[in-house]
């Protein structure tokens, strides 16, 4: 591109004759993204899309020869392809087209697939007419950063689908217990329960993974203090971030900026969740805790469809009726899809004074217990509103382990033990009735 395009990367070599195909920015484009991988290489892609077909694609990179080769091949695969086919191009597709790469440089194919996908997402989120590069456009230009970079999507050909299904089943066979944390209502503390459950299980000596499938509002990285966590790529695998002995993965780790919005429709979210399950090196786990967004939509449905058989769901509510109405829908959702319900956790059940410890009701009380009785779901426990819970989440600490002496931490540990027991891996086995009775005694 001309010198007036500040965002374009400089070519790695001055010899223009040796540049690969499609190297350099397009003079007009309607999809653009720039991504820096965990290896430090940066790729930038431009797309010109007309009538749902990629008419032209180009790229630049400041990386090695493998980076150049992967970027070029990715643009060649994209040109002339329909948008749904471009969305499904993966690291494996790039490697297959190249016939392989030198050992240790396979991550270049992952970066190319991610950058291409991000450019496509930018086009879909903007949907505008082709535009020319703007003078002074910067690396973090909002015009080119509307969509977050993502892991590569599943291959669109039949052999690729079979390979992914085999990887998915192989991963799942190494995980003994798979538990979904959900709620029909937002703001009830679902992620707080998921984080403390995962860390609490790890403290019990369990091997634990925590998967955040809240695509549009990932809060797990913030609550664990790893907002700048880096997901490394090794061969064809993604390596989760290790926090407090827990293997963690979230779309938040792929955002270039904490303010970036992920603007996706259902099929793209399904693809990302499939990748999170199939292409992440979870290893041998006792528990995989899955934190889902509010409601009964794409994300929890995708998890259930992909995993096939969950050990159960933990449903989080608050006492007031406006939450209880939506939480009942979550119970119906689980029963309709034949997902066992391990129990109900009532959060914000009164206010715990940080000085004297006395609990005073703020919302109407007993909502969780009433749901438990009327819907026939065990009540696993209740948590009061405690400033220390909010402080721990904001500071990237977990209540269990950071405030062990406070009553809320003790209540949280009891809930963790109850969930583990119902799932069949706790310190002492309890049936649903005994857990429910214990919750009612509170």
N, C-alpha and C positions, 0 to 999 in steps of 0.2 A: 504494500500500500504506500501511498505517498506519505511524506513526512508529516502531514497534518493529522495523521491518525495516531494519537498517543497511546492507544490501547494495544496496538499491534506489537507482537514480540519481534525482536530482532532475529534474523536468520542465524542459525548456529555456524554457518560457513559463508564466506564472502563469494564463493564460487557459485553463481546463480545457475550455471549449467547442471550442477549436481543436485539441485533441489528436487525433491520427490514431486509426484503429481499432486495437484490441488494445493500447493503451498502458497500461502499469502492470503490476505483478506479479500473478500468480494467487494466490488464497487457498490453493489446494492444487495441488501439482505433483509430478512425479517425474522431471523433467529440467531442468537449470539450468546456465547458463554465462555468464560475463562476460569479454569480450575487449576489449582496447584495440588499435586498429589503428595502423599506422605513421604515420597522419595525426594521431594524438593523440585521436581520438574513441573513446569507449567505448560498447559495446552490451551489454545484458544480456537474455537470453532465458529464458523459463519455458515448459515444456511439460507438459501433462497427457496421458499416453498410456494408453489402455485397449484391450486386445485388438489390439495391434499397429497401432493407428490413433491419430493425433494428434487428440485430442478438442478440446483448447483450446491456444492458443499466445498468448503476450503478450511484450512487450519494453519496454525503456526505453533511452534514449540521451541523452548530453550533447552530441550533435553538432548539425549544421546541419539546414536543412529537407530536404536530400537524404538525410541520415542518418535522419530521421524517416520519410520516404517509403519508404526501402528497408526499414527495420525493419518497418513496417506491412505492406508488400506481402509480405515474407517470411513473416510470421505468417499472412496470408490464404492464401498458397499452401500452407502446412503444414497448416492446419486441415482435418480430414476426410480427409487423405491417409494412405496406408499408410507404414510406416516406411521401406521400401526406396525409395519415391518421394521422401520427405523427404530421405533421405540423398543423393539424386542432384541435389537442387536446387543450382544454380550461380549465379555472378555473372551469367552470360548470361540465365538464367531470370528473375532479378529485374529486370534491365534491360529485358527483353522485355515483362514484365508492366507496367512503368511507361511503356513507350514511349520510353525514353531518359532521360538526366539532363543537366543543364548540364555543359558541358565542364569537366574538372578535378575533377568530383565522382563519377566512376564508381567510385572506390575504396569509396564508401559501400555499393554493392551487393556488393562483395567482402567487406567486413566483416560485412554482414548474413548472407550465405551461410555465412561461417565461424562466426559466433556461433550460428546455428541448428544447424549441423552439430555443434558442440561440445556444445550442450544435448542433442541426440539421443544423442551418445556418452556423455554423463553418465548418461542414462536407461539405455542398454544396459549400461553398466558396473555400475550399481547394481541395476537390475531390481526396485526395491522398490515398495511401495504408495505412493500419493500422500501427500506430506508437506506440512505447513504451514511457512511461513517461521519461522526461529528468531530470537529476540531476540538482537541483537548479532552476527548473521552478518556477516562481513567480506568485503572484496573478494577476498581470497585464500583463502576458506573451502575446506577440503579436500572438504566435502560437494558443492561445486559445481565442483571442479576436478580430477576424476578422469581426465578425458580431455583430451588436448592439442588446441588449436585446429588446424584443418587447412585447406588450400586447398579451395575448393569442388569438389564431385565433378562427374563428367561428367553432362550433361543426360540425362534418361531417355527423351526422345522421339526419334523416328527422325531428325528434322532436326538435333537437337542432336548426336546420335551422328555423323551425317555431317560436321557442322561440326568436331567434335573430331578425327575421323579425318583430315580435310583439314589441320587445324592440325598434327597429329602428323607427318604425312608431310612437310609443309612444313618443320618444324623439323629433322627427321632428314635431309632432303636437303641441309641446310647443314653437316652434320657429316661429315667425311671418314672418320674412324676411330672406331669405338665399341668400347671394350674393357672387359670385365667382370673384376673381381678377386674371386675367391671361394675358399672353402675348406670342406671338409666338417667342419672342426673349429674351435671357437672358441678364442680366445686365442693364435693362432699369429702374429699381427702383420700380419694382412691389411690393416687400415686404415693401418698404418705404410707398407706397400708402396704402397698406393693414393695416399696423400698425397705421398710422396716421388717417385713416378712422375709425378704431375700437375705438381708444382713443378719437377721436373727437366726435363720436357718444355718447360715455359714458359721455363726458363733456356736451352734450346736454340733459342729463338725461335719456338716453336710457340704457336698460340692454343689454349687448353685449358679445358675445363669439367670439374668434379668433382662427380658426383652421388652422394650418400649415400642408398642405399635401405635402410639398416638402420633400419627403422621403430621397433623397440622398444629399441634400444641405440645411438643415433647418437653416434659419438665423433669424427667429423670436425671439428665446430665446436671442440671442446676441443683437438684436436691442432693446429689452425691458430690458436688464440688468439682465436676469434670466437664464444664462447659466447653473447654478447649481440648477435650480428649481427642486423640488421633487413632483412627482405625487403620491398622497396618494391613497390607496385602502380602501374603506369602503364597507363591505359586498361584493356584486358582482359588485360594481361600481368603476370607476376611477374618482378621483376628480381633475379637472383642476387647474392650478396654477392661482391665482388671482393677476393681475398686473394693477395698476391704474384703478381699478374698472372693468377690463375686464377679463373674464374667458378664459385662454389661454391653448392650448394643442399643442404639437409638438413632433415628434419623437426624437428631440434633448433632451428632458427630460429623455429619456430612455437610452441614451448613457452612457456607463461607463467612457469613456474618450472623450474629445472634438475632438480628432484626429481619433476616430473610424469611419470606413466607413461602410455604410449599403449596403450590396451586395445582392440585391434581384431581382427576376424576377417579371413580372407583377402580377400573381395571389397572391403572398405574399403581394404586395403593396395594392392590392384590399382588402385582408383580414384585413390588418392594418387599412385602411381607414374606413372599415365597423365597426371595433371595436371602432375607434375614434368617430364615429357617434352614435353607438348603446349602448355602455357600459360606456360612460362618462356622469357624472351628470351635464349636461348643464343647466338643470332647465328651468325656464320660461324666454325666451329671446325675445327682440324686433328684434335683428339682430344677425345672425351668419355670420361673414366675413371669407371667405375661401381663403387662400393664396396658389396658386398652383405653381408648377415649370414651367419653360419655355416650350413652345411647346403645342402640342395637343395630348399627349399620354395617358399613363395609368392613371395618377393621376386625371387630370380634367375629363376624361371620366368616371372613377370610381365614382367621386363625382356626376356627372350628373345622372348616372345610379342608384345610391343608393338613392339619394334624390328624384328623379323623377320629381319634379317641382321646379326649381329655380326661384327666383324673378327676377334674371337678372345677367348679367356679366359686370364688369368694365374692359376695356382693356387698357393696358398701352403701350405707345410707346415713342420713341425719334424721333427727327426731321429727322435724316438722312435716306436715301433711303434703306440702308442695313437692318435697323430695320423695316421700313415700309413694305418691301416685306413680311417679316415673320408675321407681325402684321395683315396684310390682311388675312392671313391664319387663324388666330384666329377668325376673324369675320365670315369667311366662316364656320369654325368649329361650332360656336354658332348657326348660321342659319341652318346648316344641322341637328343639334340636337334640334332645336326648343327652344333654350335658348334666352330669350329677352336680347338685348344689351342695358344697361342703358346709356352707353356712353364711350367716349375715353378720356384718360388723356394723355397729351403730357408732358413728363418729359424732363429735360435738355434742355429747350428751351432758349438758350442763357446763358450767365454767369452774375450773379448778383454780382457786386463789393461790398464787405463787408463794404467798407468805404463810398462810395457815393451812392450806391444803383443802379447805372446805369447798364442796361442790355445790354451786347454786344454779338452778335451772334458768336458762335464758330463752331457749325455744320451748315449745310445748314438749313435754317429756313422754317417754314410753312409745315413741313411734316405731322404733326398731322391734321392741318386744311385741307390739301389736301386729306388725307384719309377720313376725316369726310365728305367732299363734294362728293367725288367719290363713297364712299361706303354707303352713306346715314346714317351715324352714328353721333349722337350728340357729339360735342366737349365739354366736361365738364369743361375744363380749362387747363392752361399751367403752368408749374413750371420751373423756371430757375435753372441752376447749382448754388448752394449756398454752400460754405464751411460749413455753420452751419448745413445743412441737413446731410452731411457726418459725422460731428463731433457728432451730436446727436445720429446717428445710432451706431457709434463706441463706444460711452460712455454709451450705454444702456438707452438713453433718447429719448423722442418723440418730434419732432419739435413743434407740436401743444401742447402748455402748457409749453415748456421750452424756446421758443424764440418768445413769442407772439407778440413782437413789430416789428419783422423783416418782410419785404414784402413777403418773401417766406411763412412764417407762415400764413399770411393773405390770400395768394393765396390758401394755403392748406385748410384753413377753408372754403373758398368759394367752393372748390371742394367737400369737405365733405358734405356741405349743399346741393350742387347740386345733389350729389348721393342720399342722403336721401330723397330729394324732389321727384326725379324721381321714387324712390322706393315706394313712397307713405307715408312716415313717417317723412317728414321734417317739418321745421317750417312754410314753405309756399309752397303750391303745385305749381309745374311748369310743363308744358308739355315739350316734347323733343325739340320742335322748339324754345321755349324761352331760354332753356338752351344752345342750339346750337348758338343762336344769341349772347348770353352773351359771349360764348367762342370766337366767331369771333371778338367781339369788343376788346378783348385783343390783 
